[in-house]
């Protein structure tokens, strides 16, 4: 009879996310992961599979959490434009922290179809949520009517990526805020 699991799998996965965020897939050893997760190597394999399966699970959990936080920001404020501003402010506030999603794209591009599927699914959800808020802001008169909402969502996602990379590269708060403000000006 197998022994019952004696650890919180979600807490262990969150710890793995921290390692992968900081070191990427290739830079994260099994020893680093089990140490951070507080579990034995066999428990890692029994619960999560191999390192690649753990990475994919971490990407899925991290990405869903990030999307949820972005969606919450987008829905905040009295007007749609306030939500878009809140989302960009959130990115500025966290830009000095490693982003597992950005890291996975930089590390693998589209070379791993199973990872690409995870990233593409999350990106579609983000794009749709942002485009919807852009359309709402257009109806409220805060965003230029001639802007195509999907294209603007793509632009804002690219701006978010740029802000995150600049933040990880050491850009100061004033620079990051300026980048977010420029992105907002493109909406007008």
GROMACS elastic network, one bead per residue, 0.5 to 0.9 nm:
[ bonds ]
;  ai    aj funct       b0    kb
    2     5     6  0.89005   500
    3     6     6  0.84543   500
    5     8     6  0.80763   500
    5     9     6  0.85836   500
    5    43     6  0.81389   500
    5    47     6  0.86566   500
    7    10     6  0.88767   500
    7    11     6  0.80933   500
    7    12     6  0.75767   500
    7    38     6  0.84102   500
    7    39     6  0.75721   500
    8    11     6  0.53141   500
    8    12     6  0.62122   500
    8    13     6  0.86281   500
    9    12     6  0.50094   500
    9    13     6  0.60529   500
    9    14     6  0.85714   500
    9    47     6  0.76812   500
    9    48     6  0.87580   500
   10    14     6  0.60965   500
   10    15     6  0.85910   500
   11    14     6  0.50130   500
   11    15     6  0.62779   500
   11    16     6  0.87072   500
   11    37     6  0.76059   500
   12    15     6  0.50639   500
   12    16     6  0.63159   500
   12    17     6  0.86867   500
   12    34     6  0.87272   500
   12    36     6  0.78827   500
   12    38     6  0.70912   500
   12    39     6  0.77217   500
   12    44     6  0.89425   500
   13    17     6  0.61756   500
   13    18     6  0.87475   500
   13    37     6  0.71498   500
   13    48     6  0.87218   500
   13    54     6  0.78182   500
   13    57     6  0.77826   500
   13    58     6  0.62426   500
   13    61     6  0.82614   500
   14    18     6  0.64958   500
   14    19     6  0.89654   500
   14    37     6  0.80141   500
   14    58     6  0.73614   500
   14    61     6  0.82475   500
   14    62     6  0.81438   500
   15    18     6  0.51572   500
   15    19     6  0.66392   500
   15    20     6  0.88624   500
   15    33     6  0.77926   500
   15    36     6  0.57392   500
   15    37     6  0.51426   500
   15    38     6  0.85042   500
   16    19     6  0.51125   500
   16    20     6  0.61628   500
   16    21     6  0.84448   500
   16    32     6  0.88093   500
   16    33     6  0.57844   500
   16    34     6  0.81772   500
   16    36     6  0.67306   500
   16    37     6  0.61135   500
   16    54     6  0.79285   500
   16    55     6  0.80069   500
   16    58     6  0.68803   500
   17    20     6  0.51057   500
   17    21     6  0.58746   500
   17    22     6  0.85428   500
   17    55     6  0.79107   500
   17    58     6  0.54129   500
   17    59     6  0.75680   500
   17    61     6  0.84607   500
   17    62     6  0.70115   500
   17   100     6  0.75476   500
   18    21     6  0.51346   500
   18    22     6  0.63104   500
   18    23     6  0.85898   500
   18    36     6  0.83351   500
   18    98     6  0.88776   500
   18   100     6  0.86398   500
   19    22     6  0.53409   500
   19    23     6  0.59544   500
   19    24     6  0.74840   500
   19    25     6  0.87809   500
   19    27     6  0.89888   500
   19    28     6  0.65745   500
   19    32     6  0.73624   500
   19    33     6  0.66077   500
   19    36     6  0.73080   500
   20    23     6  0.51817   500
   20    25     6  0.58230   500
   20    26     6  0.88129   500
   20    27     6  0.79372   500
   20    28     6  0.62635   500
   20    33     6  0.84960   500
   20    55     6  0.74558   500
   20    58     6  0.80907   500
   20    59     6  0.89726   500
   20   100     6  0.68109   500
   20   103     6  0.86396   500
   21    24     6  0.58304   500
   21    25     6  0.85736   500
   21    97     6  0.85028   500
   21    98     6  0.54552   500
   21    99     6  0.59676   500
   21   101     6  0.84653   500
   21   103     6  0.70534   500
   21   104     6  0.88534   500
   22    27     6  0.86642   500
   22    28     6  0.85601   500
   22    97     6  0.85727   500
   22    98     6  0.60759   500
   22    99     6  0.83879   500
   22   100     6  0.81147   500
   22   103     6  0.88531   500
   23    26     6  0.74821   500
   23    28     6  0.55518   500
   23   103     6  0.89211   500
   24    27     6  0.53513   500
   24    28     6  0.61579   500
   24   100     6  0.76189   500
   24   103     6  0.64571   500
   24   104     6  0.71179   500
   24   107     6  0.73442   500
   25    28     6  0.54211   500
   25    29     6  0.82352   500
   25    51     6  0.84021   500
   25    52     6  0.80367   500
   25    55     6  0.70064   500
   25   103     6  0.88870   500
   25   104     6  0.78342   500
   25   107     6  0.79166   500
   26    29     6  0.74772   500
   26   107     6  0.85077   500
   28    31     6  0.82221   500
   28    32     6  0.62512   500
   28    33     6  0.68569   500
   29    32     6  0.51395   500
   29    33     6  0.63248   500
   29    34     6  0.87824   500
   29    51     6  0.87057   500
   30    33     6  0.50389   500
   30    34     6  0.61548   500
   30    35     6  0.84189   500
   30    41     6  0.74560   500
   30    44     6  0.89501   500
   30    51     6  0.72430   500
   31    34     6  0.53687   500
   31    35     6  0.60101   500
   31    36     6  0.85401   500
   31    41     6  0.78351   500
   32    35     6  0.52340   500
   32    36     6  0.61554   500
   32    37     6  0.84900   500
   33    36     6  0.52269   500
   33    37     6  0.59057   500
   33    38     6  0.83493   500
   33    39     6  0.87002   500
   33    41     6  0.87347   500
   33    44     6  0.86516   500
   33    51     6  0.89906   500
   34    38     6  0.57636   500
   34    39     6  0.53078   500
   34    40     6  0.59213   500
   34    41     6  0.59912   500
   34    43     6  0.87856   500
   34    44     6  0.69974   500
   35    38     6  0.52493   500
   35    39     6  0.68814   500
   35    40     6  0.80646   500
   36    39     6  0.80919   500
   37    40     6  0.85683   500
   37    44     6  0.86180   500
   39    42     6  0.82655   500
   39    43     6  0.62207   500
   39    44     6  0.67523   500
   40    43     6  0.52170   500
   40    44     6  0.64001   500
   40    45     6  0.89124   500
   41    44     6  0.50858   500
   41    45     6  0.64642   500
   41    46     6  0.86558   500
   42    45     6  0.51378   500
   42    46     6  0.59495   500
   42    47     6  0.84145   500
   43    47     6  0.58277   500
   43    48     6  0.80475   500
   44    47     6  0.53891   500
   44    48     6  0.56045   500
   44    49     6  0.68084   500
   44    50     6  0.77495   500
   44    51     6  0.85250   500
   44    54     6  0.82857   500
   45    48     6  0.54119   500
   45    50     6  0.55556   500
   45    51     6  0.79372   500
   45    54     6  0.86596   500
   46    49     6  0.59358   500
   46    50     6  0.86764   500
   47    54     6  0.89596   500
   48    51     6  0.79247   500
   48    53     6  0.63820   500
   48    54     6  0.53142   500
   48    57     6  0.78663   500
   49    52     6  0.78691   500
   49    53     6  0.56073   500
   49    54     6  0.64454   500
   50    53     6  0.53356   500
   50    54     6  0.62912   500
   50    55     6  0.86883   500
   51    54     6  0.50138   500
   51    55     6  0.61079   500
   51    56     6  0.86821   500
   52    56     6  0.62219   500
   52    57     6  0.85999   500
   53    56     6  0.51112   500
   53    57     6  0.61804   500
   53    58     6  0.85080   500
   54    57     6  0.50727   500
   54    58     6  0.60364   500
   54    59     6  0.85407   500
   55    59     6  0.60544   500
   55    60     6  0.85694   500
   56    60     6  0.61431   500
   56    61     6  0.86123   500
   56   114     6  0.81001   500
   56   115     6  0.65664   500
   56   118     6  0.79405   500
   57    60     6  0.51331   500
   57    61     6  0.61700   500
   57    62     6  0.84506   500
   58    61     6  0.52037   500
   58    62     6  0.58771   500
   58    63     6  0.82433   500
   58   100     6  0.86241   500
   59    62     6  0.51558   500
   59    63     6  0.57420   500
   59    64     6  0.83283   500
   59   100     6  0.67918   500
   59   101     6  0.68504   500
   59   104     6  0.81821   500
   59   115     6  0.81677   500
   59   118     6  0.75694   500
   59   119     6  0.81967   500
   60    63     6  0.52052   500
   60    64     6  0.60636   500
   60    65     6  0.85612   500
   60   118     6  0.65261   500
   60   119     6  0.82769   500
   60   122     6  0.84880   500
   61    64     6  0.52935   500
   61    65     6  0.62242   500
   61    66     6  0.86793   500
   62    65     6  0.51482   500
   62    66     6  0.61554   500
   62    67     6  0.85760   500
   62    99     6  0.89036   500
   62   100     6  0.71456   500
   62   101     6  0.78010   500
   63    66     6  0.50773   500
   63    67     6  0.60220   500
   63    68     6  0.84518   500
   63   100     6  0.78793   500
   63   101     6  0.65911   500
   63   118     6  0.84586   500
   63   119     6  0.78742   500
   63   122     6  0.65673   500
   64    67     6  0.51069   500
   64    68     6  0.60634   500
   64    69     6  0.86305   500
   64   122     6  0.71886   500
   65    68     6  0.50825   500
   65    69     6  0.62511   500
   65    70     6  0.86644   500
   66    69     6  0.51036   500
   66    70     6  0.61791   500
   66    71     6  0.85376   500
   67    70     6  0.50234   500
   67    71     6  0.59910   500
   67    72     6  0.85006   500
   67   122     6  0.71870   500
   67   123     6  0.87948   500
   67   125     6  0.77771   500
   67   126     6  0.65486   500
   68    71     6  0.50312   500
   68    72     6  0.61224   500
   68    73     6  0.86269   500
   69    72     6  0.51191   500
   69    73     6  0.62736   500
   69    74     6  0.86374   500
   69    87     6  0.83887   500
   69    90     6  0.86910   500
   70    73     6  0.50805   500
   70    74     6  0.60966   500
   70    75     6  0.86927   500
   70    86     6  0.86252   500
   70    87     6  0.57004   500
   70    88     6  0.88248   500
   70    90     6  0.78936   500
   70    91     6  0.87411   500
   70   126     6  0.79489   500
   70   129     6  0.89615   500
   71    75     6  0.62717   500
   71    76     6  0.87230   500
   71    83     6  0.87887   500
   71    87     6  0.79911   500
   71   126     6  0.78420   500
   71   129     6  0.69325   500
   71   130     6  0.83562   500
   72    75     6  0.52463   500
   72    76     6  0.63549   500
   72    83     6  0.83138   500
   72    87     6  0.82946   500
   73    76     6  0.51443   500
   73    77     6  0.82540   500
   73    82     6  0.87645   500
   73    83     6  0.55267   500
   73    84     6  0.73297   500
   73    85     6  0.83404   500
   73    86     6  0.53317   500
   73    88     6  0.86648   500
   73    89     6  0.89806   500
   73    90     6  0.76133   500
   74    77     6  0.81016   500
   74    80     6  0.72168   500
   74    81     6  0.84161   500
   74    82     6  0.76612   500
   74    84     6  0.53115   500
   74    85     6  0.79247   500
   74    86     6  0.65786   500
   74    87     6  0.57442   500
   74   129     6  0.78759   500
   74   130     6  0.74136   500
   74   133     6  0.70890   500
   75    78     6  0.87753   500
   75    79     6  0.86307   500
   75    80     6  0.71738   500
   75    82     6  0.84471   500
   75    83     6  0.53741   500
   75    84     6  0.83163   500
   75    86     6  0.88782   500
   75   133     6  0.81648   500
   76    79     6  0.79775   500
   76    80     6  0.79034   500
   76    82     6  0.68367   500
   76    84     6  0.85742   500
   76    86     6  0.71554   500
   76    87     6  0.88784   500
   77    80     6  0.70586   500
   77    81     6  0.80512   500
   77    83     6  0.55094   500
   77    86     6  0.79103   500
   78    81     6  0.85609   500
   78    82     6  0.66449   500
   78    83     6  0.80663   500
   79    82     6  0.53082   500
   79    83     6  0.68556   500
   79   136     6  0.83563   500
   79   137     6  0.71062   500
   79   140     6  0.75960   500
   79   142     6  0.86786   500
   80    83     6  0.51427   500
   80    84     6  0.64935   500
   80    85     6  0.87295   500
   80   133     6  0.55467   500
   80   134     6  0.71710   500
   80   135     6  0.86322   500
   80   136     6  0.58998   500
   80   138     6  0.87189   500
   80   140     6  0.77989   500
   80   142     6  0.82642   500
   81    84     6  0.50301   500
   81    85     6  0.61378   500
   81    86     6  0.85205   500
   81   133     6  0.74585   500
   81   134     6  0.74852   500
   81   136     6  0.82898   500
   81   137     6  0.55448   500
   81   138     6  0.89209   500
   81   140     6  0.87667   500
   81   142     6  0.65557   500
   81   143     6  0.77140   500
   81   184     6  0.87838   500
   82    85     6  0.50244   500
   82    86     6  0.60606   500
   82    87     6  0.86377   500
   82   137     6  0.89676   500
   83    87     6  0.61923   500
   83    88     6  0.86938   500
   83   133     6  0.77059   500
   84    87     6  0.51554   500
   84    88     6  0.64030   500
   84    89     6  0.86203   500
   84   130     6  0.75852   500
   84   133     6  0.72117   500
   84   134     6  0.79552   500
   84   184     6  0.81583   500
   85    88     6  0.51923   500
   85    89     6  0.60510   500
   85    90     6  0.85593   500
   85   180     6  0.81938   500
   85   181     6  0.85696   500
   85   184     6  0.72398   500
   86    90     6  0.60687   500
   86    91     6  0.86435   500
   87    90     6  0.50953   500
   87    91     6  0.64216   500
   87    92     6  0.88158   500
   88    91     6  0.50370   500
   88    92     6  0.62872   500
   88    93     6  0.86115   500
   88   156     6  0.86466   500
   88   159     6  0.89088   500
   88   160     6  0.71451   500
   88   177     6  0.86955   500
   88   180     6  0.59702   500
   88   181     6  0.85988   500
   88   183     6  0.86347   500
   88   184     6  0.85828   500
   89    92     6  0.50244   500
   89    93     6  0.60933   500
   89    94     6  0.86960   500
   89   177     6  0.76036   500
   89   180     6  0.73093   500
   90    93     6  0.50028   500
   90    94     6  0.63008   500
   90    95     6  0.83851   500
   91    94     6  0.52558   500
   91    95     6  0.56413   500
   91   160     6  0.66910   500
   91   163     6  0.72635   500
   91   164     6  0.70168   500
   91   176     6  0.89703   500
   91   180     6  0.86195   500
   92    95     6  0.51139   500
   92    96     6  0.81655   500
   92   160     6  0.85564   500
   92   163     6  0.68268   500
   92   164     6  0.75428   500
   92   167     6  0.77311   500
   92   173     6  0.73524   500
   92   176     6  0.58474   500
   92   177     6  0.63583   500
   92   179     6  0.88791   500
   92   180     6  0.73861   500
   93    96     6  0.77386   500
   93   173     6  0.81818   500
   93   176     6  0.88517   500
   94    97     6  0.55774   500
   94    98     6  0.84650   500
   94    99     6  0.89594   500
   94   164     6  0.78651   500
   94   167     6  0.81460   500
   95    98     6  0.74649   500
   95    99     6  0.82107   500
   95   163     6  0.65167   500
   95   165     6  0.74546   500
   95   166     6  0.75561   500
   95   168     6  0.63733   500
   95   176     6  0.80089   500
   96   164     6  0.71224   500
   96   165     6  0.85031   500
   96   166     6  0.82978   500
   96   169     6  0.79620   500
   96   170     6  0.71978   500
   96   171     6  0.83541   500
   97   164     6  0.81020   500
   97   167     6  0.76967   500
   97   168     6  0.66196   500
   98   101     6  0.89539   500
   98   102     6  0.81528   500
   98   103     6  0.75082   500
   98   164     6  0.79850   500
   98   165     6  0.88090   500
   98   167     6  0.89385   500
   98   168     6  0.66760   500
   99   102     6  0.54076   500
   99   103     6  0.60230   500
   99   104     6  0.85775   500
   99   164     6  0.75176   500
   99   168     6  0.89842   500
  100   104     6  0.59723   500
  100   105     6  0.86123   500
  101   104     6  0.52247   500
  101   105     6  0.64217   500
  101   106     6  0.87203   500
  101   119     6  0.72274   500
  102   105     6  0.52100   500
  102   106     6  0.61680   500
  102   107     6  0.85231   500
  102   161     6  0.70866   500
  102   164     6  0.81071   500
  102   165     6  0.82440   500
  103   106     6  0.51070   500
  103   107     6  0.59498   500
  103   108     6  0.84222   500
  104   107     6  0.50595   500
  104   108     6  0.58123   500
  104   109     6  0.72650   500
  104   115     6  0.81945   500
  104   119     6  0.86163   500
  105   108     6  0.53546   500
  105   110     6  0.73786   500
  105   115     6  0.89510   500
  105   116     6  0.83056   500
  105   119     6  0.81066   500
  106   109     6  0.57824   500
  108   111     6  0.56094   500
  108   112     6  0.66532   500
  108   115     6  0.84171   500
  108   116     6  0.86770   500
  109   112     6  0.76761   500
  109   116     6  0.77544   500
  110   113     6  0.64512   500
  110   115     6  0.78216   500
  110   116     6  0.56227   500
  111   115     6  0.84333   500
  111   116     6  0.77086   500
  112   115     6  0.54331   500
  112   116     6  0.60522   500
  112   117     6  0.86831   500
  113   117     6  0.60381   500
  113   118     6  0.87100   500
  114   117     6  0.52230   500
  114   118     6  0.66724   500
  114   119     6  0.89630   500
  115   118     6  0.51458   500
  115   119     6  0.62832   500
  115   120     6  0.84945   500
  116   119     6  0.50931   500
  116   120     6  0.58476   500
  116   121     6  0.84380   500
  117   120     6  0.50783   500
  117   121     6  0.60726   500
  117   122     6  0.86348   500
  118   121     6  0.53022   500
  118   122     6  0.63787   500
  118   123     6  0.86226   500
  119   122     6  0.52328   500
  119   123     6  0.60025   500
  119   124     6  0.85767   500
  120   124     6  0.60421   500
  120   125     6  0.86359   500
  121   124     6  0.52197   500
  121   125     6  0.64317   500
  121   126     6  0.87866   500
  122   125     6  0.52191   500
  122   126     6  0.62764   500
  122   127     6  0.86114   500
  123   126     6  0.50554   500
  123   127     6  0.59783   500
  123   128     6  0.85212   500
  123   157     6  0.85640   500
  124   127     6  0.50638   500
  124   128     6  0.60947   500
  124   129     6  0.85727   500
  125   128     6  0.52514   500
  125   129     6  0.62074   500
  125   130     6  0.86552   500
  126   129     6  0.51895   500
  126   130     6  0.61054   500
  126   131     6  0.84413   500
  126   153     6  0.82726   500
  126   157     6  0.80971   500
  127   130     6  0.52688   500
  127   131     6  0.59632   500
  127   132     6  0.84712   500
  127   150     6  0.70705   500
  127   153     6  0.54895   500
  127   154     6  0.66076   500
  127   156     6  0.89043   500
  127   157     6  0.74889   500
  128   131     6  0.51297   500
  128   132     6  0.60719   500
  128   133     6  0.87163   500
  128   150     6  0.75791   500
  128   153     6  0.77191   500
  129   132     6  0.51912   500
  129   133     6  0.64367   500
  129   134     6  0.87582   500
  129   153     6  0.84446   500
  130   133     6  0.51616   500
  130   134     6  0.61817   500
  130   135     6  0.86835   500
  130   149     6  0.81148   500
  130   150     6  0.81426   500
  130   152     6  0.83365   500
  130   153     6  0.53998   500
  130   154     6  0.87319   500
  130   156     6  0.81269   500
  130   157     6  0.86530   500
  131   135     6  0.62161   500
  131   136     6  0.85893   500
  131   148     6  0.86264   500
  131   150     6  0.52623   500
  131   151     6  0.81457   500
  131   152     6  0.70554   500
  131   153     6  0.51503   500
  131   154     6  0.85500   500
  132   135     6  0.51515   500
  132   136     6  0.62227   500
  132   137     6  0.86460   500
  132   149     6  0.73917   500
  132   150     6  0.85720   500
  132   153     6  0.88237   500
  133   137     6  0.60342   500
  133   138     6  0.84811   500
  133   149     6  0.85361   500
  134   137     6  0.50079   500
  134   138     6  0.61538   500
  134   139     6  0.87144   500
  134   142     6  0.89899   500
  134   143     6  0.70394   500
  134   147     6  0.88595   500
  134   148     6  0.88157   500
  134   149     6  0.57096   500
  134   150     6  0.85411   500
  134   152     6  0.76053   500
  134   153     6  0.75840   500
  134   187     6  0.82591   500
  135   139     6  0.63348   500
  135   140     6  0.86837   500
  135   143     6  0.81377   500
  135   145     6  0.85642   500
  135   148     6  0.86052   500
  135   149     6  0.60458   500
  136   139     6  0.51419   500
  136   140     6  0.63116   500
  136   141     6  0.87318   500
  136   142     6  0.88716   500
  136   143     6  0.87386   500
  137   141     6  0.61956   500
  137   142     6  0.52295   500
  137   143     6  0.54658   500
  137   144     6  0.86501   500
  138   141     6  0.50118   500
  138   142     6  0.57219   500
  138   144     6  0.61471   500
  138   145     6  0.55923   500
  138   146     6  0.88903   500
  138   147     6  0.85723   500
  138   149     6  0.89311   500
  139   142     6  0.76961   500
  139   143     6  0.80234   500
  139   145     6  0.79634   500
  140   143     6  0.77631   500
  141   144     6  0.71776   500
  141   145     6  0.77377   500
  142   145     6  0.88574   500
  142   187     6  0.81163   500
  142   188     6  0.70286   500
  143   146     6  0.86828   500
  143   147     6  0.77691   500
  143   186     6  0.89185   500
  143   187     6  0.52758   500
  144   147     6  0.58610   500
  144   187     6  0.63685   500
  144   188     6  0.50422   500
  145   148     6  0.81338   500
  145   188     6  0.88219   500
  147   150     6  0.88046   500
  147   151     6  0.78025   500
  147   152     6  0.69663   500
  147   187     6  0.75427   500
  147   188     6  0.87033   500
  148   151     6  0.54773   500
  148   152     6  0.62352   500
  148   153     6  0.87176   500
  149   152     6  0.50599   500
  149   153     6  0.61032   500
  149   154     6  0.86722   500
  150   153     6  0.50137   500
  150   154     6  0.62981   500
  150   155     6  0.86663   500
  151   154     6  0.50431   500
  151   155     6  0.62434   500
  151   156     6  0.86994   500
  152   156     6  0.61161   500
  152   157     6  0.85434   500
  152   186     6  0.83871   500
  152   187     6  0.75709   500
  153   156     6  0.50943   500
  153   157     6  0.61552   500
  153   158     6  0.85829   500
  154   157     6  0.51614   500
  154   158     6  0.62356   500
  154   159     6  0.86201   500
  155   158     6  0.50640   500
  155   159     6  0.61323   500
  155   160     6  0.86282   500
  155   183     6  0.81236   500
  156   160     6  0.60958   500
  156   161     6  0.85895   500
  156   183     6  0.66885   500
  156   184     6  0.85669   500
  157   160     6  0.50052   500
  157   161     6  0.62955   500
  157   162     6  0.86616   500
  158   161     6  0.50495   500
  158   162     6  0.62135   500
  158   163     6  0.86456   500
  159   163     6  0.60995   500
  159   164     6  0.85588   500
  159   179     6  0.76876   500
  159   180     6  0.74910   500
  159   183     6  0.66108   500
  160   163     6  0.50978   500
  160   164     6  0.61541   500
  160   165     6  0.86207   500
  160   180     6  0.80602   500
  160   183     6  0.89813   500
  161   164     6  0.51539   500
  161   165     6  0.62004   500
  161   166     6  0.85498   500
  162   165     6  0.51592   500
  162   166     6  0.60174   500
  162   167     6  0.84452   500
  162   179     6  0.84607   500
  163   166     6  0.50574   500
  163   167     6  0.60004   500
  163   168     6  0.86009   500
  163   171     6  0.88173   500
  163   176     6  0.60692   500
  163   177     6  0.87744   500
  163   179     6  0.67537   500
  163   180     6  0.74904   500
  164   167     6  0.50513   500
  164   168     6  0.62051   500
  164   169     6  0.84827   500
  164   176     6  0.86360   500
  165   168     6  0.51439   500
  165   169     6  0.60420   500
  165   170     6  0.87524   500
  165   171     6  0.88564   500
  166   170     6  0.64383   500
  166   171     6  0.53914   500
  166   172     6  0.86601   500
  166   175     6  0.86120   500
  166   176     6  0.72751   500
  167   170     6  0.52398   500
  167   171     6  0.50088   500
  167   172     6  0.71876   500
  167   173     6  0.81745   500
  167   175     6  0.89103   500
  167   176     6  0.69002   500
  168   171     6  0.73382   500
  171   174     6  0.81701   500
  171   175     6  0.61323   500
  171   176     6  0.65958   500
  172   175     6  0.54365   500
  172   176     6  0.63956   500
  172   177     6  0.87043   500
  173   176     6  0.50935   500
  173   177     6  0.59900   500
  173   178     6  0.84486   500
  174   177     6  0.51298   500
  174   178     6  0.60832   500
  174   179     6  0.86924   500
  175   178     6  0.50352   500
  175   179     6  0.63124   500
  175   180     6  0.87957   500
  176   179     6  0.51192   500
  176   180     6  0.64026   500
  176   181     6  0.87005   500
  177   180     6  0.50960   500
  177   181     6  0.61473   500
  177   182     6  0.86385   500
  178   181     6  0.50018   500
  178   182     6  0.61746   500
  178   183     6  0.86465   500
  179   182     6  0.51597   500
  179   183     6  0.63543   500
  179   184     6  0.87957   500
  180   183     6  0.50767   500
  180   184     6  0.63431   500
  180   185     6  0.87714   500
  181   184     6  0.50215   500
  181   185     6  0.62595   500
  181   186     6  0.88508   500
  182   185     6  0.50294   500
  182   186     6  0.65504   500
  183   186     6  0.53264   500
  183   187     6  0.72519   500
  184   187     6  0.54589   500
  184   188     6  0.74657   500
  185   188     6  0.55580   500
